Amino acid sequence: MRGNDIMRAAGEAGRRKGLPNTLQEHEILMGMNLKELGYGDYEREFKFCPSRKWLFDFAVPRINLAVELEGGIWIQGRHSRGAGYQSDLDKYNTAILLNWTVFRFSVADVLNGQARETLRQYKKVREGR
């Protein structure tokens, strides 16, 4: 789905995660950051590997850029426990083998502006400035 379909994305994200049909603040902010930084159309819940069901939280397929928002890092959520952590390692290593650049950010990174700054710097490096 395209970034400009934010209301539809909100409903789908809510159903997928078992949450109310709204995007969370950090997800909305990340979408705004990608647009404001000039990355153009992005996709939410993008399937990047044909042989697996893995999805990127945000993707800009034309430049193979992915953004993953890691939740539950302070409460021993899925991403920080054994099996979930191992699965994430497999996913990110496969993404690299498929020539994707993957940035991983915490909710705090998004809310405090660190994620935006990192993506701004990355854009600058890609453009050779």
C-alpha angles and dihedrals in degrees: 000000000000124000093241090063091074097144093052089045089053091058094046093046090051094051093046094051097036091245132126113287095269134095116243119250095255092051092052091046093050091052090050091048093053092050095044092049090056100249088136122209114009130183129228122219091009118187105220103170118061094205098048137049093234117139132195115224089225129006138180097198097185089068099025093243119153132185122198121192110208114208131184095033094140097044100050092259125177094281094057101044126085106265095033092047091050091049090052090051090053091048096049094043090051090049090054091049087053089054098255124146106220125195118192119202135177121227088254091054090057096044096046095047098249092117091051092049092049092050090047090054091047091053090050091051092048090052092049096242 
